[in-house]
């Protein structure tokens, strides 16, 4: 239990505070977690591949053994539906078991041995050996939108464990109950597999200080982060300014461009419009691969696409977002786009009927306006998208070349598109 104040989770669908009360961590908790992780590192890094794989499989089974309590708590803390969370639990367990298989297989170590050549001339060669080795304790930051698969025992944690690195998790403040249930499952696996206590620690904290202190601690040797652009860049700055800079593996904002090519629009504009809205509004748009920007050549076929998308979006129900903070940021981003003199609102979804609900939004702007205003590239996390009307394919290429790196890009094209 942390020593820096108390906090509760909230049900985003009702706005009601949930029990129990959680204690926030501070400098003392970061110090203890990092000390335990550092003390555990030498023993954990030299565990055999079978023991490490068995540990990962034990974590997976312990998560399953929590049963329905895990799903109902996650539903209360996130507003996500049961089917989505049950699927995410399966993904989380699958990731852990997959890493166990990879660990057992062993080729990832890439061991190389060059035997000694004492008779080599003009100089003998010593025995040379090389293999991948663990970096050291890893700090993992849980994501808001995947309370299981990108959280306490998600992919970042699983990969660190597989490599032989102890993990200190900074749990996301939106779902502490879910995080604690999974954290206890990992803790039990550490104990039952005979591993040092410091192989895993879970910290909570409501401000930025605990995360900053964790990344700045010299015993932390790498960071896994899934979250906002601002948060990720802040942690990267802390890591880079250390006397010993460390890598930050960050998945941050992405607007995931979709390129609607002319022949594809000509043959199936209406179907593309309906499919786009289904993708945009899925999960209240809270996926890192959400289609935040569309690029297409201005044409009657594009008008058909827009008409179908506007009709579909106009009937889409408002959906509960993960937290009040995410909802407020979404409303702010949508208002900013709507207030731009270069942006036209094409459609909005159905009005909100409860707290923290997102009303979907569809906007358009010209390629010229987009290229002139870098703020139009900013992600609006949620069910909002911007269509860029281009005079020709060359303009689509020009816009694409100005985009930052993205998690995904989609080409909707037919055989006639070249």
Secondary structure, 3 states (H helix, E strand, C coil): CCCCCEECCECCCCCCECCCCEECCCHHHHHHHHHHHHHHHHHHHCCCHHHHHHHHHHHHHHHHHHCHHHHHHHHHHHCCCHHHHHHHHHHHHHHHHHHHHHHHHCHHHCCEEECCECCCCCCCECCEEECCCCCCEEEEECCCCCCCCCCCCCHHHHHHHHHCCCEEEECCHHHHHHHHHHHHHHHHHHHHCCCCHHHEEEECCCCCHHHHHHHHCCCEEEEEEECCHHHHHHHHHHHHCCCCCCEEEEECCCCCEEEECHHHHHHHHHHHHHHHHHHHHHHHHCCCCCCCEEEEECCHHHHHHHHHHHHHHHCCCCEECCCHHHHHHHHHHHHHHHCCCCCEEEEECCCCCCCCEECCEEEEEEHHHHHHCHHHHCCCCCCEEEEEEECCHHHHHHHHHHCCCCCCCEEECCCCCC
